[in-house]
Amino acid sequence: MEPGADQLHILFFPHLAHGHMIPTIDMARQFARRGVKATILSSPLNAPVFYKTIKGDRHLGLEISIHIIKFPSVEAGLPEGCENLASTTSPEMFNNFYKALSWLQHPLEQILEECRPNCLVADVMFPWATEVAGKFGIPRLIFHGTSHFSLCVFHSLRQYETHKNVVSDFESFTVPGLPHQIKMTKLQQPNYFRGVEDEQTKLTNLAIQSELKSYGVLVNSYYELEPAYSEHYRKVIGVKAWNVGPVSLCNVDIESKALRGNTASIDAHECLRWLDLKQPNSVLYVCFGSKFCFPDAQILEIVNALEAGGQQFIWVMKDEERQEMLEGFERRMEGKGLIIKGWAPQMLILDHEAVGGFLTHCGWNSILEGVSNGVPMITMPLYAEQFYNEKLVTDVLKIGVSVGAQECTRSIDAKKFSLKKGDIENALNRLMVGEEAEEMRSRAQVLKEMARKAVEEGGSSDSDINALLQELRLNCF
């Protein structure tokens, strides 16, 4: 549509963490391609991630821009320049970071007064955004950054409190009221369900109230991936929601995939050349996200499992993780394993035919990118809702193998229960070779085709987005 008096202007306000920022950028780009004027809020040091991603869209004439909002790092007791959750290195910094987020309410009000958008899409981490949007008479949409499935599990546990009836942290219980039988333990729950009172627990309580008062929820998923849970969330839990994903599929060429997120610490073409030398489905991709830093003992178990398993692999590690213990391993694995220290072009890697499996922490972006490329997974959840995502992959979609992780923690904390070499090696062999592996790979390929059709013209997610925009236009003009 041509820009004009009835052009929608939507302000996007992402949580300042890579796992929330990256899908928000892609979502804003999707909306801009439909004629929406899209403005993304960012702190100064996070802005370069946004600028390089939207550069191509702006050259095409799309109305998408960045608006800077000051992040009160020092005022909240953080080091100057700590503007991303990945920069926190202690529980104190973690809590102070969330304190700083809560202080963005007044700056947001000033921006809404200045920009006068028709709609605010604000991350779930800003529960007060619903009230702020209400002051300006505009709808607030929530972006959770996770699946319908995990949202349904969360609401079920909150309603029925089944986890309170078990005696042991390790005793399994069935999550009631769901379309599938899902068994979990208390230890696999985030702090919210384990009686821990911290900044995130307080924030979660506020977010629940905010969700009920908001205009609705945008979900980075597609109907065909989790139809029963899309229906359950909308009709049983009663939340107005639209599927907008997989948002990552708005990146179609090598350059846009390589530019997604932080600057990669390896040349994308060098990485692809390494993969080009490998047979189809022969490489395991290993990545645990941008936040968690493993203790040495856990890194050693992964090293030993990869070496004993004999599979070719790409392993993405954080810069902080111990490099000295990897030197001999890298020499022994030369040609067979590629270690990337820092940020990797994950979409390009997962899209390559040589990649046949993904050892993942079960962050929703990683799960969805794996699904969108037809890659089955080894699940090794660490924190937040990742144990819920694991159940979707292994028990519902049946495209993954659990490595046996037991304890949900915070992204800033080291785990108490380390996974052993034998558990990891066994999961690796099940995923990469044999009849079971082929069956999982076949199911993953079907989901890949469904994902791509969902974002095409007339697909389920495309239709949801268009329906939402039509509804907003009717309400705004």
C-alpha positions as CSV (number, residue, x, y, z in Angstrom):
1,M,0.0,0.0,0.0
2,E,1.1,3.6,-0.7
3,P,2.0,5.7,2.4
4,G,-0.9,8.1,3.2
5,A,-3.3,9.3,5.8
6,D,-4.4,5.8,6.6
7,Q,-0.9,4.3,7.0
8,L,-0.4,2.5,10.2
9,H,2.5,3.5,12.4
10,I,3.6,0.7,14.8
11,L,6.2,1.2,17.5
12,F,8.2,-2.0,18.4
13,F,9.8,-2.1,21.8
14,P,12.0,-5.3,22.3
15,H,13.6,-6.6,25.5
16,L,17.3,-5.8,25.3
17,A,18.4,-9.4,24.9
18,H,19.5,-11.0,21.6
19,G,16.8,-13.7,21.8
20,H,14.1,-11.0,21.9
21,M,15.7,-8.3,19.8
22,I,16.4,-10.4,16.7
23,P,12.8,-11.7,16.2
24,T,11.4,-8.3,16.9
25,I,13.6,-6.8,14.1
26,D,12.3,-9.5,11.7
27,M,8.8,-8.9,12.8
28,A,9.0,-5.2,12.2
29,R,10.5,-5.8,8.8
30,Q,7.5,-8.1,7.9
31,F,5.1,-5.4,8.9
32,A,7.0,-2.7,7.0
33,R,6.8,-4.9,3.9
34,R,3.0,-4.7,4.2
35,G,3.0,-0.9,4.1
36,V,3.3,-0.2,7.8
37,K,5.5,2.5,9.1
38,A,7.7,0.6,11.6
39,T,9.8,2.3,14.4
40,I,12.0,0.1,16.6
41,L,13.2,1.4,20.0
42,S,16.8,0.6,20.9
43,S,19.4,1.6,23.4
44,P,22.5,3.3,21.9
45,L,24.9,0.2,22.1
46,N,22.3,-2.2,20.7
47,A,21.3,0.0,17.8
48,P,24.1,-1.2,15.4
49,V,22.5,-4.7,15.4
50,F,19.3,-3.1,14.2
51,Y,20.8,-0.7,11.7
52,K,22.7,-3.3,9.7
53,T,19.7,-5.6,9.6
54,I,17.3,-3.0,8.2
55,K,19.7,-1.3,5.8
56,G,18.6,-3.3,2.8
57,D,14.9,-2.7,3.6
58,R,15.4,1.0,3.8
59,H,17.2,0.9,0.4
60,L,14.1,-0.7,-1.0
61,G,12.1,2.3,0.3
62,L,10.4,0.7,3.2
63,E,9.5,2.9,6.2
64,I,11.4,1.3,9.0
65,S,13.6,3.2,11.4
66,I,15.4,3.1,14.8
67,H,14.5,5.5,17.7
68,I,17.1,5.6,20.5
69,I,16.1,5.3,24.1
70,K,18.7,5.9,26.9
71,F,19.3,2.8,29.0
72,P,19.9,3.7,32.7
73,S,22.8,1.3,33.3
74,V,24.8,3.4,35.8
75,E,21.7,4.6,37.6
76,A,20.7,0.9,38.2
77,G,24.1,0.0,39.5
78,L,25.4,-1.5,36.3
79,P,28.7,-0.8,34.6
80,E,28.5,1.9,31.9
81,G,27.8,0.2,28.6
82,C,25.9,-2.7,30.1
83,E,22.8,-2.5,27.8
84,N,22.2,-6.1,26.9
85,L,21.2,-9.0,29.2
86,A,24.2,-11.0,27.7
87,S,26.5,-8.4,29.4
88,T,25.4,-9.4,32.9
89,T,27.9,-11.7,34.6
90,S,26.5,-12.1,38.2
91,P,23.1,-12.5,39.8
92,E,23.4,-9.0,41.2
93,M,24.0,-7.5,37.7
94,F,21.1,-9.7,36.4
95,N,18.7,-8.2,39.0
96,N,20.0,-4.7,38.4
97,F,19.4,-5.1,34.7
98,Y,15.7,-5.9,35.2
99,K,15.5,-2.9,37.6
100,A,16.9,-0.7,34.8
101,L,14.2,-2.1,32.4
102,S,11.5,-1.0,34.8
103,W,12.8,2.6,34.7
104,L,12.1,2.9,31.0
105,Q,8.4,3.6,31.5
106,H,8.7,7.4,31.6
107,P,11.1,7.6,28.6
108,L,8.6,5.4,26.7
109,E,5.8,7.8,27.5
110,Q,7.9,10.7,26.2
111,I,8.5,8.8,22.9
112,L,4.8,7.9,22.5
113,E,4.0,11.6,23.0
114,E,6.6,12.5,20.3
115,C,5.9,9.8,17.7
116,R,2.2,9.3,18.2
117,P,2.1,5.7,16.7
118,N,-1.2,3.8,16.2
119,C,-0.1,0.7,18.0
120,L,2.6,-0.4,20.5
121,V,4.2,-3.9,20.2
122,A,6.1,-4.2,23.5
123,D,7.9,-7.2,24.9
124,V,6.4,-9.1,27.7
125,M,9.3,-7.9,29.9
126,F,7.6,-4.4,29.9
127,P,4.3,-5.2,31.7
128,W,3.7,-1.5,32.4
129,A,3.6,-0.9,28.6
130,T,-0.1,-1.7,28.5
131,E,-1.0,1.1,31.0
132,V,1.3,3.5,29.1
133,A,-0.3,2.7,25.7
134,G,-3.7,3.2,27.4
135,K,-2.8,6.7,28.3
136,F,-2.4,7.5,24.6
137,G,-5.5,5.6,23.6
138,I,-3.6,3.1,21.5
139,P,-3.6,-0.8,21.6
140,R,-0.7,-2.6,23.2
141,L,0.3,-6.0,21.7
142,I,2.5,-8.3,23.7
143,F,5.5,-10.2,22.2
144,H,6.4,-13.2,24.3
145,G,9.1,-14.6,22.1
146,T,8.1,-18.2,22.7
147,S,5.7,-20.9,21.6
148,H,1.9,-21.4,22.1
149,F,2.9,-24.7,23.7
150,S,5.0,-23.2,26.4
151,L,2.4,-20.4,27.1
152,C,-0.2,-23.1,27.5
153,V,2.0,-25.2,29.9
154,F,2.7,-22.0,31.9
155,H,-1.0,-21.1,32.3
156,S,-1.9,-24.7,33.2
157,L,0.6,-24.9,36.0
158,R,-0.4,-21.5,37.3
159,Q,-4.1,-22.5,37.3
160,Y,-3.9,-26.0,38.7
161,E,-0.6,-25.8,40.7
162,T,-0.1,-29.6,40.2
163,H,3.6,-29.1,40.9
164,K,2.8,-28.3,44.5
165,N,1.4,-31.8,45.1
166,V,4.6,-33.7,44.5
167,V,6.9,-34.5,47.4
168,S,10.3,-34.7,45.5
169,D,11.8,-32.3,43.1
170,F,12.5,-35.3,40.8
171,E,9.0,-36.8,41.0
172,S,7.1,-36.5,37.7
173,F,3.6,-35.1,37.4
174,T,1.3,-34.6,34.5
175,V,0.5,-31.1,33.4
176,P,-3.3,-31.0,33.4
177,G,-5.7,-29.7,30.8
178,L,-3.5,-29.9,27.7
179,P,-4.1,-31.6,24.4
180,H,-1.2,-34.1,25.0
181,Q,0.0,-35.9,28.1
182,I,3.0,-33.9,29.2
183,K,5.1,-35.1,32.2
184,M,7.5,-32.9,34.0
185,T,9.2,-32.5,37.4
186,K,9.3,-29.6,39.8
187,L,13.1,-29.2,39.2
188,Q,12.4,-28.5,35.5
189,Q,10.3,-25.5,36.3
190,P,11.6,-21.9,36.3
191,N,11.9,-20.1,39.7
192,Y,8.3,-18.8,39.4
193,F,7.0,-22.2,40.2
194,R,9.6,-23.1,42.8
195,G,8.8,-20.5,45.4
196,V,11.8,-18.3,44.6
197,E,11.1,-14.6,45.1
198,D,13.4,-12.6,42.8
199,E,13.1,-9.8,40.3
200,Q,11.9,-12.2,37.5
201,T,9.2,-13.7,39.7
202,K,7.8,-10.2,40.5
203,L,8.1,-9.3,36.8
204,T,6.2,-12.5,35.8
205,N,3.3,-11.7,38.1
206,L,3.0,-8.2,36.6
207,A,3.3,-9.7,33.1
208,I,0.3,-12.0,33.7
209,Q,-1.9,-9.1,34.8
210,S,-0.7,-7.1,31.8
211,E,-1.5,-9.9,29.3
212,L,-5.1,-9.9,30.5
213,K,-5.5,-6.2,29.9
214,S,-3.6,-6.0,26.6
215,Y,-5.1,-5.9,23.1
216,G,-3.6,-9.3,22.4
217,V,-0.4,-11.4,21.8
218,L,1.9,-11.9,18.8
219,V,3.4,-15.3,18.7
220,N,6.5,-16.2,16.6
221,S,5.0,-19.5,15.4
222,Y,2.8,-20.9,12.7
223,Y,-0.5,-22.7,13.0
224,E,0.6,-26.0,11.4
225,L,3.4,-26.4,13.9
226,E,1.3,-26.5,17.0
227,P,-2.4,-26.3,15.9
228,A,-3.8,-27.8,19.1
229,Y,-2.0,-25.3,21.3
230,S,-2.8,-22.3,19.1
231,E,-6.5,-23.2,19.6
232,H,-6.0,-24.0,23.3
233,Y,-4.3,-20.6,23.9
234,R,-7.0,-18.7,22.1
235,K,-10.2,-20.6,23.0
236,V,-9.5,-22.3,26.4
237,I,-7.1,-19.8,28.0
238,G,-9.0,-17.0,26.2
239,V,-6.1,-14.9,24.9
240,K,-6.5,-13.0,21.6
241,A,-3.4,-14.1,19.6
242,W,-2.0,-13.9,16.1
243,N,0.7,-16.2,14.6
244,V,3.4,-14.1,12.8
245,G,6.2,-16.7,12.3
246,P,8.6,-18.1,11.6
247,V,9.8,-14.4,11.4
248,S,13.3,-15.6,10.5
249,L,12.1,-16.6,7.1
250,C,11.9,-13.0,6.0
251,N,15.7,-13.5,5.5
252,V,16.0,-15.2,2.1
253,D,19.5,-14.5,0.7
254,I,22.9,-15.3,2.1
255,E,23.7,-11.7,3.0
256,S,20.6,-11.1,5.1
257,K,21.0,-14.4,6.9
258,A,24.7,-13.6,7.6
259,L,23.8,-10.1,8.9
260,R,21.2,-11.4,11.4
261,G,22.1,-10.6,15.0
262,N,25.6,-9.7,16.1
263,T,28.6,-9.6,13.7
264,A,29.7,-13.1,13.1
265,S,33.1,-14.1,14.4
266,I,33.7,-16.2,11.3
267,D,33.4,-15.2,7.7
268,A,30.0,-16.6,6.4
269,H,31.5,-17.8,3.1
270,E,34.4,-19.6,5.0
271,C,31.8,-21.4,7.1
272,L,29.8,-22.4,4.0
273,R,33.0,-23.6,2.2
274,W,33.8,-25.9,5.2
275,L,30.2,-27.3,5.1
276,D,30.4,-27.8,1.3
277,L,33.1,-30.4,1.8
278,K,30.8,-32.5,4.0
279,Q,28.2,-35.2,3.0
280,P,24.4,-34.4,3.4
281,N,23.2,-34.8,7.0
282,S,26.6,-35.6,8.3
283,V,27.3,-32.5,10.5
284,L,26.0,-31.8,14.0
285,Y,25.5,-28.2,14.8
286,V,26.1,-27.4,18.5
287,C,25.0,-24.0,20.0
288,F,23.6,-23.1,23.5
289,G,22.6,-19.5,22.8
290,S,24.2,-16.2,23.7
291,K,23.7,-16.1,27.5
292,F,24.7,-19.2,29.3
293,C,28.4,-19.8,30.1
294,F,29.1,-23.5,31.1
295,P,31.4,-24.5,34.0
296,D,34.6,-26.2,32.9
297,A,33.3,-29.7,34.0
298,Q,30.3,-29.5,31.7
299,I,32.4,-28.3,28.7
300,L,34.7,-31.3,29.3
301,E,31.8,-33.7,29.2
302,I,30.6,-32.2,25.8
303,V,34.2,-32.3,24.4
304,N,34.5,-36.0,25.4
305,A,31.1,-36.9,24.0
306,L,31.8,-35.2,20.6
307,E,35.1,-36.9,20.3
308,A,33.8,-40.3,21.3
309,G,30.7,-40.0,19.1
310,G,32.8,-39.6,16.0
311,Q,30.4,-37.3,14.2
312,Q,31.5,-34.2,12.4
313,F,30.3,-31.0,14.1
314,I,30.3,-27.2,14.3
315,W,30.4,-26.0,17.9
316,V,29.6,-22.3,18.7
317,M,31.1,-21.2,22.0
318,K,31.1,-18.0,24.0
319,D,34.3,-16.1,24.1
320,E,34.4,-16.4,27.9
321,E,34.5,-20.2,28.0
322,R,37.8,-21.8,28.7
323,Q,39.9,-21.9,25.6
324,E,43.0,-23.6,27.1
325,M,41.1,-26.8,27.6
326,L,40.0,-26.8,23.9
327,E,43.4,-26.4,22.3
328,G,44.3,-30.1,22.2
329,F,40.7,-31.0,21.2
330,E,40.7,-28.6,18.3
331,R,44.0,-30.1,17.0
332,R,42.6,-33.6,17.2
333,M,39.4,-32.6,15.5
334,E,40.9,-30.6,12.7
335,G,38.9,-31.1,9.5
336,K,36.2,-33.0,11.5
337,G,35.1,-30.3,13.8
338,L,34.9,-26.5,13.5
339,I,34.8,-24.4,16.7
340,I,33.4,-20.9,16.3
341,K,34.2,-18.6,19.2
342,G,31.7,-15.9,19.5
343,W,28.7,-15.2,17.2
344,A,27.8,-17.6,14.3
345,P,25.7,-17.2,11.2
346,Q,23.2,-19.7,12.6
347,M,20.6,-19.4,9.9
348,L,23.1,-20.1,7.1
349,I,24.5,-23.1,8.9
350,L,21.1,-24.7,9.7
351,D,20.0,-24.1,6.1
352,H,23.0,-26.1,4.7
353,E,22.3,-29.7,3.5
354,A,25.4,-31.0,5.3
355,V,23.8,-30.2,8.7
356,G,21.8,-33.2,9.9
357,G,21.3,-32.4,13.6
358,F,21.2,-29.6,16.1
359,L,22.3,-29.9,19.8
360,T,20.4,-26.9,21.3
361,H,19.5,-25.3,24.6
362,C,15.9,-25.1,23.4
363,G,15.7,-21.3,23.2
364,W,12.6,-20.7,21.0
365,N,14.4,-18.9,18.3
366,S,16.8,-21.8,17.9
367,I,14.0,-24.4,17.9
368,L,12.0,-22.5,15.3
369,E,15.1,-22.0,13.1
370,G,15.8,-25.7,13.3
371,V,12.3,-26.5,12.4
372,S,12.2,-24.0,9.5
373,N,15.2,-25.8,8.0
374,G,14.1,-29.3,8.6
375,V,16.8,-30.1,11.2
376,P,16.0,-32.6,14.0
377,M,17.4,-31.8,17.5
378,I,19.2,-33.0,20.6
379,T,17.5,-31.1,23.4
380,M,19.6,-29.8,26.4
381,P,17.4,-27.1,28.0
382,L,19.0,-24.8,30.6
383,Y,16.7,-22.0,31.9
384,A,13.4,-20.1,31.5
385,E,10.7,-21.9,29.4
386,Q,13.3,-24.1,27.6
387,F,12.2,-27.3,29.4
388,Y,8.7,-26.7,28.0
389,N,10.1,-26.2,24.5
390,E,11.9,-29.5,24.9
391,K,8.6,-31.3,25.5
392,L,7.2,-29.8,22.3
393,V,10.1,-31.1,20.3
394,T,10.4,-34.6,21.8
395,D,6.9,-35.5,23.0
396,V,4.6,-33.7,20.6
397,L,6.5,-33.1,17.3
398,K,8.8,-36.1,17.8
399,I,11.7,-34.5,16.0
400,G,14.2,-34.6,18.8
401,V,16.0,-36.6,21.5
402,S,16.4,-35.4,25.1
403,V,19.9,-35.6,26.6
404,G,18.4,-35.8,30.0
405,A,18.8,-32.3,31.5
406,Q,17.2,-32.2,35.0
407,E,17.4,-28.7,36.4
408,C,16.1,-25.4,35.3
409,T,18.2,-22.5,36.4
410,R,18.7,-18.8,35.6
411,S,20.7,-17.8,32.6
412,I,23.3,-16.2,34.9
413,D,23.8,-19.2,37.2
414,A,26.0,-22.3,36.7
415,K,24.0,-25.6,36.7
416,K,24.3,-27.9,39.7
417,F,23.7,-31.1,37.7
418,S,26.1,-31.6,34.9
419,L,25.3,-33.9,32.0
420,K,27.7,-36.7,31.5
421,K,29.5,-37.8,28.3
422,G,27.6,-41.0,28.0
423,D,24.2,-39.3,28.0
424,I,25.3,-36.8,25.3
425,E,27.0,-39.4,23.2
426,N,23.9,-41.7,23.3
427,A,21.6,-38.8,22.2
428,L,24.0,-37.9,19.5
429,N,24.1,-41.4,18.0
430,R,20.3,-41.7,18.2
431,L,19.8,-38.4,16.3
432,M,22.5,-38.8,13.6
433,V,22.4,-42.4,12.5
434,G,19.9,-45.2,12.1
435,E,16.2,-45.7,11.4
436,E,15.0,-43.5,14.3
437,A,17.1,-40.7,13.0
438,E,15.7,-41.0,9.5
439,E,12.1,-40.9,10.9
440,M,12.8,-37.8,12.9
441,R,14.5,-36.1,9.9
442,S,11.5,-37.0,7.7
443,R,9.1,-35.4,10.2
444,A,11.3,-32.3,10.4
445,Q,11.3,-32.0,6.6
446,V,7.5,-31.9,6.6
447,L,7.4,-29.2,9.2
448,K,10.0,-27.2,7.2
449,E,7.7,-27.2,4.1
450,M,4.7,-26.2,6.3
451,A,6.8,-23.3,7.8
452,R,7.7,-21.9,4.4
453,K,4.1,-22.2,3.1
454,A,2.8,-20.4,6.3
455,V,4.7,-17.2,5.5
456,E,3.9,-17.2,1.8
457,E,1.1,-15.2,0.4
458,G,-2.2,-16.8,1.6
459,G,-0.4,-18.9,4.2
460,S,-1.6,-19.2,7.8
461,S,0.9,-16.7,9.3
462,D,0.6,-14.3,6.3
463,S,-3.2,-14.4,6.7
464,D,-3.0,-13.8,10.5
465,I,-0.8,-10.7,10.0
466,N,-3.0,-9.3,7.3
467,A,-6.1,-9.9,9.5
468,L,-4.4,-8.1,12.4
469,L,-3.4,-5.1,10.3
470,Q,-6.9,-4.9,8.9
471,E,-8.4,-4.9,12.4
472,L,-5.9,-2.2,13.5
473,R,-6.8,0.0,10.6
474,L,-10.5,-0.3,11.3
475,N,-9.9,0.7,14.9
476,C,-7.5,3.5,14.1
477,F,-9.0,5.3,11.2
